[in-house]
Amino acid sequence: MIGQSIIATARKEARNLLTEIEAKQLLREAGIDVVETRLATSKQEAMAISEALGFPVAVKIASADVVHKSDVGGVRLGLRS
């Protein structure tokens, strides 16, 4: 079944919402085109991913505790370096 492990993980963690990365993975598995999204866990990793994807990039906070990223200042768009 599509996304079964993603949903199982969220349920195991007692979450009612998927993270953005989980939701996009679920949509991708269902055959829906989504923008490529990668998770960086350090500044160096973010820089390497940005260079691999090509600029400009968007950077967003990744947290199961933050549903509306823009409400907490957790989104930066159009970064060129």
N, C-alpha and C positions, 0 to 999 in steps of 0.2 A: 504494500500500500504506500502511496506517495506520502512522504513526510512523516511516516510513522515514528521514526526515531526522534525527530525534532519535537513532535508533539509529546511523545513519551518523556523526553527530558524536561520539557516545560511542566508537565504534570508532576513529575517526580520532585521538582523544585517548588511545587505549589504555586506556580505562576499562571495567571489567567491571560497574559499577553506574551507574544513572541517578541524577541528583539528584532531590530530591523534586518540584521544579517540572517537570522532564522527565517523570517518572513520571506525575504528575497530568495533564500535557498528553496523554500517550500514552493514558491511560485515558479522558480526555474525548473524544479523537478516535475511540475505540472505542465511544462512546456510553454510557459509564458515568459517572454523576453523581459529581462530587468537589467538595469544598469549594473555593471560589474562593481562589486563591493568587496573590499578586503578589510580584515581586522588587523590593526597594528597595535602592538603592546609596548612599544617604545618609540621615542623620537626617531631613532636611527631606522627602525623598521618602517615608520611612516614615510620617511624620506625615500627609502628604497622603493616602496610601493608606488609612491607618487612619480618617481622617475620611470618606473616600469610601465605605469599606466599612461603617463604623459600629462603635462600640465595644460590648462588649469585643472585643479582638483577641488573637491569638497571634503572637508574634514568634519566629522560629527562625533560627539561623545557616544560611547557604547556602554550602556548600563541598563540592566533589567529594572533598575530602580527609577530610571528617568524615561518617562513615556514621551513627553513633549520636549524634545531637545532644544528647540529654539526658545522656549519659555525660560530656560535656565542659562541661555547664552552658550549652548553647546554645539553651535553650528557655525562654520566658516566656509564661505563659498568663494569660488573663483581664485583660489590661491595659485600663484604662479612661481612660487619658490618655497 
